[in-house]
């Protein structure tokens, strides 16, 4: 079964969203 996680970001700032997305992709890449 596929696992899905949802993240609630503390800020709606576009640069904060981009920073989080980059960190998440980097984490997934290492798996």
N, C-alpha and C positions, 0 to 999 in steps of 0.2 A: 504494500500500500504506500502511496506517495504521501510524504509529509509536507505540510504547508505551514509556514510561519508568517505572521503578520507583525509589522513593526509600526509603532506609533511614534512619530518623530516629535521632539519637543518644540521644534521651530518650523514655521512655514517658509522660512527664508530659502530661496532657490539654491544658494551656494551651500547651505547646510545640507540640503537634500542631495546635492551632487556629491559632497564629501562623504555622506553616509553610503550612497550608492557605490562609490569607488571602493570604500572599505569592504562593503559586502561582496562585491565582485572579486576583490583580492582574496578574501576569505574562501569563497567558493572555488577559486582557481587553485588554491593550495590543497583542496580535498582530493 
